[in-house]
């Protein structure tokens, strides 16, 4: 097995990972970003991003590649590999293994992100980014003046629906049970909005259409009845708020996991294990956005620099 060493290893090539790589490389550290897919991570599934400073409108894939270009121009390296294991050596260094290759570094920045929990209805994957979204802050503006369905009855779903009520013409909450799970105060505030209504004991079980959604099939969870509503293609959106799942499986034994499934860090992005930092959506945090992930990456790399040099 061959082995390479870096001053800082960065697990994940999203906004947090590449931001960390830029700051690490510019501070004189040898830095490698380990990515198993396209540069950009989760943002590559987003057709258009309009809330990242400096870019009025840009595709997620294009922005991700610009992150990569910037980091590599600064001197960082991208290693395209599926990391199969992460371990802390007796020396305190970290070893990442991928097939017959291994990599060692005194510091490791975890930037593996989080994935949205899906609702599981037919057509959900097909129309993701073409009528189905998992982030009101990211995609709400695409539905200005349109009708949107919000799946979920928890606090996050209500808060996102409240945000959407200021943009969309109509917001319909699709709540699986006969009541919300969110605190009553949050529910009351939401239902005060004149363009918000609730479909209790309902689930979306399928969507279909052409380029965009034109049919939505619902199920009444009390009676079992199923029915389909038709819409002009592109006139509606469906927002799924079943929560997110931080990707922590490779290193869960090295970090503290919060109630939301994210990694606990201090303000310097340090975890409970020396030399191990976390940045971006994998952290336990309130706002998961490209800009907050990038900021986390910058902080984590700065902390890693002081750890290496100190």
N, C-alpha and C positions, 0 to 999 in steps of 0.2 A: 504493500500500500504506500503510495507516494503522499508526501505531506508538504503543505505550504504554510507560511506564517504571515500574519499581518498584525499591525498595531491595533486595529479595530476591525472586527467582523460585524456585518450588519445583515440581519436575517429578515429579508423582505425588501422588494424594490418598488414600494409605493412612495407617496409624498414624504412620509416620515423617514423611510430608509434612504432615499436619495438626498433629502435635505441634510440628514446626518452625514452622508458621504461627502457632500460639498464642504461642510464645515470641518470635517475631520481632515480631508485632503488639504484644504487651504491652511490648516494649522500645522502641516508638515507630517501628519501621520500617514502610514500606508493603510489604505482602507479598501475593503472589498464588500460589495453588495451581493448577497446570494438571492437569486430570484429564479423560480421554476417556471414562470410564465412570461407574459409580456411586461415590459417596464411600465410602471404606473399602478400595478396592483388592481384593487377594486375599481378605481376610476376608469379603467379601460372598458368597463361595461356601460359607461355613461356616454350617450351620444353627444351631448353638448353640456359644457360647463360655462356658466356665465357669472359666477360669483368669486372667481379667483383673481386677485388684483393683477392688473396689467394685461388681462385678456378679456375683452368684451364678450367674446364667444370663441370657444375652442373645444374640440372633441377631447374626451378623456384619454383616448389612445395617443393623440398628438401631444397633449400636455405631459403624459407619462414619458414619452420619448424625449421631450425637451428636458425633463428632469434628468434622464439618463445622460444625454449629451452634455449637460452642464456639469454633472458630477465627473464624468470621464475627462472632460476638458480640464477640470481642476486637478486631475491625477488619480481619481478613484478608479477601481476596476469593477466590472460586473462579471460575476461568475454565474452562468446559467446552469443550475444544478438543483435537483430535488434533495434537500437535506433530509437525511433519514434519522439522524440522532444528534443530540446536543448533550455534551457531558462536561462537567467541571473536573479538571485533572487535579491530582494531589498538589501540583505546583500552584494551583489557583487559576491557571489559564483555562481557556475553553476550547474544546475540540468539536468541530462539526464534521460529520461523516456523510459522504455521498458515494455509494458504490465502492469503487476501489480507491477513491480519493478522500483525503482528510485534510482539514485546515485547522490551524491553531492560532489563537489570539489571546492576549492578556485581558482584553475587554470584548464584550459582546452586546450589541444593541438589538433588542427584540422589536421588530417592526412588521410583524406578521399580519396585522390588521384584524378586521372582524368581518364576518359575513352576515348578511341579513337572514333572519329566519323566514322561510317561505310559508305561504298559507297552504300550498299543496293542491290547488285546483288545476283542472285541465287547462292547458294553454298558458299557464303562468310563465314558464320559461320562454315560450315562443314570443310572447308580447312584452317581455321585459325591455324597458327603454322605448317601447312603442305603444304606450298606454298604461303600462304598469310600472310603478315606481315604489321605492322604499324610503324616500327622503323628501319631505315637503320643502325643507329649506333649499335643497339642491334643485328640485324640479318643479316646484310650485308655479313659477312664472310661466311655464309652458301651458298652464291650464287657466290662464287669466280669462275670465268670462265664460268658462266652461263648467260642466257638471262633473263633480268628482265623487267617487265612492271611497270611503275610508274604512278599511277592515281592521277591527280591533276595538276592545272595550276598556283597555288599560289607560294608565296615566299618559304614556307617550302618545297613544293614538288620539286622545282628547286634545293634548297640547298641539299636536301636528294639525289636527282638524281645525282648531281655533286659528292657527296660522293660515290655513287654506281658506277659511271663511272670509278672509280679507282680500282674497285674490279670485277665487272661483265664484261663479254665479250661484251655484248650489252645492252644498256638501251633504251627502247622505252617509250617516254612520251605519255600517253593517256590523251588528253586534251578535255574536254567536248565542249568547244566553239572553235571558229576559231582563237583564240589568247590566249596568256597567261595573267594571272592577275598579275603576278610578275613584279617587276620593270625591265625595258628593259636591264639595265646593268647586272642584274643577269641572264636574259635569254640569252643575248649575250655570257656571260662566259660559260654557260651550252652548248650552241650550238657550241661552239668552239671545244668541245670534239669530236674526230673522231668516237667514238662508240655510240654517242647519236643521236637519230632520234625522230621525233614527228609525232604522228597520231592526227591531228587536227579534231575537230568535231566528236570525237569518244567517245563511252562509252562501258565499259565491262558490259554485262547484265547477264552473267552466266558463271560458271566454273564447270567442272566435271572431274572425273578421278577415280583412285583406292585409293591407300594410299596417292598419291600425284596428283597434277593437270596434266591432259593430254589434256584437251580441253578447249578452251576459246572462248566464243561467244561475238562478238562485234556488235555494232549498229552504223551506220552512222547517226549522228544526223541531217544532212541536207536532206538526201534522205529517211531515215527510213529503209534503207536496213540492214538486219542482215546477218552475216556470221560467220562461225566457223573455227578456226585454231586448228590443232592438233600438239601435241608435244610428245616427248618421256617423259614418266612419271618421274617426278623429275628433269627435265632439265630446268625448268623455275620457276620464282618467280613473285609474284604480290605485289607491295608495295602501300598501300592506304594512301594518305596524304590529308585527308579531315579535318584535325585539331583534337584537343582534347577538351574534355569538363570536366573541373574541377567539382567535385561533391560538390556543395555548398548549396544545397536546404535547408538543416536543419538549417543553421545558417546565411543565406544571410543578415538578418536584423542586424546582429551584426558586420559585417565586411565591408570593402570597396572592391568592385569588380573592377578589372582592365579591360581594353579593351579585353584582351585575355580570360576573364572569370575567371581568378584566383584571389586568395585573396591577397591583398596588405599587405606587412609586412615591418618592418625595418630590419636591419642587425641582430638583435637579435630574429627574427621571430615573433615579437610582432605585433598584429593587432591594430586597432584603439580603441579596447575595453580593458580596464585593465584586466590583468589575462588571456587573450585569445591569444593564439599563433597558428601559422599555419606552417606546415612543409611538404616538399615533393611536389608531383605533383599538389596538390590543390593550391599551391602558384602561383602567377604570376611570371614566370621565363623563362629563355631561354632554358635551358637544363634539360629535364626530364629523369633522369636515376636512377638506383638503388643507385649508389654511391652518387649522389647529394641529393637524398631523405634521405639517412642515415645521411649525414652531417647536413642537415637541422634539423633532429630529435635531434641530439646531441646538437645543438645550442639552439633549442626550450626548451629542458629539462633543460639546464643550466640556461636559462632565467627564466623558471618557478621556479627553485630552489631559485634563488635570490628574486623572487617575494614573494614566500611563507615565506622565512626566513627574508625578509626585512620588 
